[in-house]
Amino acid sequence: DAGVIQSPRHEVTEMGQEVTLRCKPISGHNSLFWYRQTMMRGLELLIYFNNNVPIDDSGMPEDRFSAKMPNASFSTLKIQPSEPRDSAVYFCASSSRGSYGYTFGSGTRLTVV
Amino acid sequence: DAKTTQPPSMDCAEGRAANLPCNHSTISGNEYVYWYRQIHSQGPQYIIHGLKNNETNEMASLIITEDRKSSTLILPHATLRDTAVYYCIVLTGNQFYFGTGTSLTVIP
């Protein structure tokens, strides 16, 4: 099992540009979570999906952020337009009823200049 | 909304047991205690979880007090690779809320 796969690993973009982060959960996992980590705020839960349906997006900071899960094997987190304060490491995680906790991906380090 | 309290940092000598405490005094009867760790620049990694009984796996042991208001994660023989931030989390619904954790430094 390749684990949770995130791409890209690193992204540098200019302020105002659209950024799309991608996640492939573990096959068979039916829950998917997006987290953001910064030094100031630590790990924050942004949104989570259950069976491809968004359940709780109360952690999404603003309307500039949106997340989709078109099928069980793919999710995106989009920021449009991006701002320097969006710079962070974004983690995706997946889980299922039979799994112990979440399995996290390696993260995408986003830098907005 | 982490519902847990951990010391911000700890040191441990290599080869010795590392005992990481966590207070969760408002835990409900059916809420599990989970432990994760995050090694620098990597995603958090699941370690162990428990409800009432003590648990042990290949990575660590989890001791939960009888009143369930606190727990201790034990790494029996700490190595340099165990240097990481350790998070104690009370599972609420299906969502993990990470607090600030304990930064463990294993010293040679």
HADDOCK unambig.tbl for C-alpha pairs under 7 A between the chains (distance, minus, plus):
assign (segid A and resid 42 and name CA) (segid B and resid 100 and name CA) 6.55 0.50 0.50
assign (segid A and resid 43 and name CA) (segid B and resid 98 and name CA) 5.94 0.50 0.50
assign (segid A and resid 45 and name CA) (segid B and resid 97 and name CA) 6.90 0.50 0.50
assign (segid A and resid 91 and name CA) (segid B and resid 43 and name CA) 6.87 0.50 0.50
assign (segid A and resid 101 and name CA) (segid B and resid 46 and name CA) 6.52 0.50 0.50
assign (segid A and resid 102 and name CA) (segid B and resid 46 and name CA) 6.95 0.50 0.50
assign (segid A and resid 103 and name CA) (segid B and resid 45 and name CA) 6.96 0.50 0.50
assign (segid A and resid 104 and name CA) (segid B and resid 43 and name CA) 5.42 0.50 0.50
assign (segid A and resid 104 and name CA) (segid B and resid 44 and name CA) 6.16 0.50 0.50
assign (segid A and resid 104 and name CA) (segid B and resid 45 and name CA) 6.95 0.50 0.50
assign (segid A and resid 105 and name CA) (segid B and resid 43 and name CA) 5.83 0.50 0.50
assign (segid A and resid 106 and name CA) (segid B and resid 42 and name CA) 5.54 0.50 0.50
assign (segid A and resid 106 and name CA) (segid B and resid 43 and name CA) 5.07 0.50 0.50
assign (segid A and resid 107 and name CA) (segid B and resid 43 and name CA) 6.35 0.50 0.50
